[in-house]
Amino acid sequence: MSSTAVTRWGRPAHEDGAGWAVVDVETSGFRPGQARVVSVAALALSDDGNVEKSLYSLLNPGVDPGPTHVHGLTAEMLEGQPTFADVVTDLCEVLRGRTLVAHNVGFDYAFLTAEAELVGAALPIDSVMCTVELARRLDLGLENLRLETLAAHWGVTQMKPHDALDDAMVLAQILKPVLVRAQERRKWLPVHPVTRRTWPNGRVTHDEFRPLKATAARMPCPYAHPGRFVPGRPLVQGMRVALSAEVGHTHEELVERILHAGLAFTEAVDDFTSLVVCDIAAPEQGKGYQANELGVPTLSSTEFVRQLDAVIGGSAVEEFAEPSPSGDQFTLF
């Protein structure tokens, strides 16, 4: 049973989507809004990973291009090239209606939206997906999850590392088998929502892409807290769930599924915690240990994920409030 919340974090890999926009940017530094984008590549892909349209351009940032030894672009090479304002309309056509995908998507998203705000544009980005997090969920057994390592694993040739177009093309080729593997292993895709705000003066700003755990721990649950989980009985919407370090899934994937099921994610283990997910029966430290000390029930991540398919409905918070006779206040009972 899914949550009544409108915002949805993540989705099962087998569900159809509206397609992907694989992007890569090379920049003059590491701080969006101060450093600038010096080249951008964007590939529009169908939901199964086939390229449908593309955009690539060097950009004249109007500032020093920064680490030439990394991206290979000099001031002379960028002189006379288009500005971001010159290509933003074409970029929007690639992005529109698709999920933005990048390897460490927070970096690319932050730079693209910072550039858009500088020229008063509103990029049509409503959701993003990070392929670093997606690869982490597949448990590929690799030494690291850098783009070149994934390329070698999937047999994709990388011609020019840190070239925006080559990196985007490599990532697009990697994405197709990664999506297949995610479906085979019944994983959730880390598709996360992002929002834009239009101010009275017409200026559009994009919300920062924040880590899900930090956001989820502060999100109100639409269901009343039903108490602790009882072994042998189903999970109930509104239960507060904490995650130990010892789990067989990434925390981000589990948090996505917690929110989708109408449960509440908590970073704390206390008397109000309903359940701690932990794969070790008798941990000597951490949240699993705290749960045992407080008598909070624990479930393995495998069993927890299985039970997420049978969560029973909780009491919506609104059911615990009724209008007062004056109609302008609420009485709790």
N, C-alpha and C positions, 0 to 999 in steps of 0.2 A: 504494500500500500504506500503510495507516494504522499509527500507532504503537500499541504495546501498552499505553501509558499510559491509565489510567482517565480522568483529567481531560482534557477537550477544550476547546480555545480556538477559538472561531469555528466557523462551518459554512457550506457553500455555500448561496447564497440560494434555490436551487431545491429544497432539502430541506424536508420538512414539519416543522413544530414544534408545540408545544402551545399556542401563543397568546401574547399580549402583555398586559402591564399597564402602560399609559402613565400616568406620574405627574408631578405638579408640586407643589412645596411653596414657600410663601413663609415667610420666617424673620425673626427679630428681629436677626439678625447673620450672621456668616460662619463661626463656629467651632462645629461640632457638639459637643454636650455642654455647651456654655456658652450659646450662643444657642439659641432654641427655635423650633419650628414654629408659625406663627400661622394657617396655612390649608393644607389638603391636598386634592388632587383625584386620583382614580385611576379610570381607565377600563379595563375588561377587554375586550380585543379578541380576535377569532378570529385564526387564523394568517394569514388574508388581509386583516386589518385592519378587520373590521366590529365595531362596538361591541355588546357583549352585556350588560354591567352596569356600574354606575358608583357612585362615592362622592364626595361633596364636603362639606366642612365648614369653617367658621371654627373656630379653636381658642383657648381661653383658656390662654395659656402661663404665667400667674402671674408674668410679668415685664413690663417695658416692651416694647412691640411693636417698638421699633427704628425703622428707616427708613420712617416713614409716607409720606414723599414718593415712595417706590418702590412699595410694595404698597398704599397707600391705607387701611390699617387702623389705627384708633386704639384706645387702651385702652378707651374707652367702647363702641366697636363690639364688642370682644371680651369685655367683661364679661358673665357669664352664659352664654357659649358653652360647648360641650362641651370636655372636656380630651382629650388624646390617648388616655388610658386608656378614655374613653367610646366612642371610635370604632375602637379597634384591632381588635376582633373582626370588625367589618364590613370593615375594610381588609384583614384577612387573607383574607377570602372573595374579594375582588377579586384579590389577589396569588397565591393558591394555584394551583400548577401552571403558572404562566405566567412568562415572562421579563420582568423589570422593565425598562421603557424610559423614558428621560428625555433631555432635551437637556442634556448635561453630567451624565451619570448619576452620576458620583462624588459630586457635591454632594447630590443628592436621596437617594441611597442612604445616605450618611453621616448625614444628618439623620434619616431615617426609622428607621434602626437605633439611633441614639443615643436617640431618643425611646422606642423599644421597650425598650431596656435600662433606661431610667429607671423604667418601669412593670413590669419583669419579664416582658415579652412576647417571644416568638420569632416574628419575621416569617418566613413561608414563602417566602423568597427564595433560590433556588438558582442563578440566573443573571441577568445584567444585560446591557443593550445600550445604547450611547451613540449617539444620532442625530447628534451632531456628527461623530463618527468615521465613521459610515455615510455621511453626506453627503459627507465629504471623499473617500471612496473612489470616489464617482461622478463626480468631476471635472466639476462643473456649470458651472465658469467664472464663479462669482459673486464679488463683491467681498469678501464674508465669509460665514460660516456661522451668523450669528445667526438666532434663530427668526423674527424679522420678515422677514429677507431671504429665507429659505426659503419663508415663507408667501406673500410676493409672487411668488416664482418659480413656485410651484405654483398660484397663483390662489386661495389660501385667505384669507378675510377675518379679520383679527385685530381684535376689538372692544375688548378691555381688556388691553393688555400688562401683565405682572406680576400678573395675576389668576390664581390657581392653576387655577380651572376653565376659564377661557378659554384659557390657555396649554396645558393638557392637551388640550382639544378641538382646538385648532389643530394640535398635534403629532400627534394621532390622525389628523386629516385628511391631514396631510403624509405620514405613515408609509405609507399605502396606495400612492400612486404611487412613493414611494421604494423600496419592496420590489419593485414591478414593474420599475423601472429596474435595480435590483441583479440581478434575475434575467436581464434582457436582456443585461447586460454581464458576466454570469458572475462576479459578485463574491462574496466571502465576507462574511457578516454578522458584526459584532463581538460575538457572543454569548459572554460570559465567565463562568466559574463563580465563585461566592462561597460561603463556608462559614460555618457556625455552630458554636460550641463550647458544650457544656453542662458546667458545673463541678460538683464534688461537692456544693456547697451548693445546686445547682439553678439557679444563675444562668446565663443564656444570653448569650453575647457573639458579635457578628458580626465576621468578619475585615474589615479595611480593604480597600477596592478599590484595588489598586496598579496603576500602569502596566505593561502586559504586557512591554515590553522589559526593564525592571528585574527583573521576576520571571523571565523566560525565560533571561536570561544566567546565572542562578544555579541553574537547574533541571538535575538530573542527567539525562543521556541514557540510556535503557535499552539502548542498543547500543554496542558497542565501536567506537572510532575506527578506520575502515578506511584512513585516509591521505587524500591529496589527490585531488581530482576530476581525472579524465583526460578531456580533450576528445574527443568521439566515443563515449564510453562513458556508461552511465547513472549517475545518482546512486545512492549506497549509504547505507542507514540508518546513522546514527552519524557521518556527515560533519559537520564543523564549518563553519557558514556565517556569514559576516559580510555586512552590508549597507552599501553606500556611500550618500552623500546623493543621488547621481544615479541614482534609480530611478523607474520609471513607476507604481509602486504605493505606497500608504502603507506605512511600515515595519511598522505593527501588523498589517496584513493579511498581509504576507509572513512575519512571525514566526509568526502563527497557522498558516500553511500549512507552514512549516518544522517546527514541533512535531508537527503532524498526520501528516506524512510520516515521522516517526521520525528526522529530522535534529536536529542540535544548533545552537542559536543562540549566537553569540559576539560580543561587542563588540570583541574584539581581532583584529588582523591580525598573525600571527606564524608561526613555522615549523610550528605545529600546525593552522593554518587550512586547511581543505580547499578553500574556494571563497569568492570575494567576488562579490556581485551588484552590477553596475555597468553603466549604460547608455552610458558614455563609453569609447571605445577607449583613449585616452591621457590620463587625467585628470592635472592638474598638482598636485593636493593631495588630502588625505583618504584614505579606505580603499582606493579604486581605485588611487591612486598608490602606496600602501604595498604593495598586492598586486603591482604590476608590479615594484617594487624587490626584493621577496622571491621573485619567481617563482611567486606563488600564482595559480592560474587564475582567470579572471573569466568571468561569463556575464551577458548582458543580462537584465533582469527578465522580459521577454517569453519568452525562451528558458528561463529558470529555471522559470517557472510552467508552461510546457509540459512540461518534464522531470519536474515533480513528479507527473505522472500515471503515471510509469513508474519510480518509485524501486524498486530491488531490495532484498531483505531483507538485513539485517546480522546480525552475531553478537550475540546477547543477552549482556549483561554476566554473567549467571548462568552461562553456558556456560564461563566462564573460571575458575570456582571449583568445588572439590569438597570434601566433608566430610573432615576428618582422621579417623584411626582413633578418636580419642576422642569424635568427634561434636560437640564443643563449640567447635571452632575451624575456620578455613578455610585451605586451602593454595592459593595462586595458582600457576598454571603457564602 
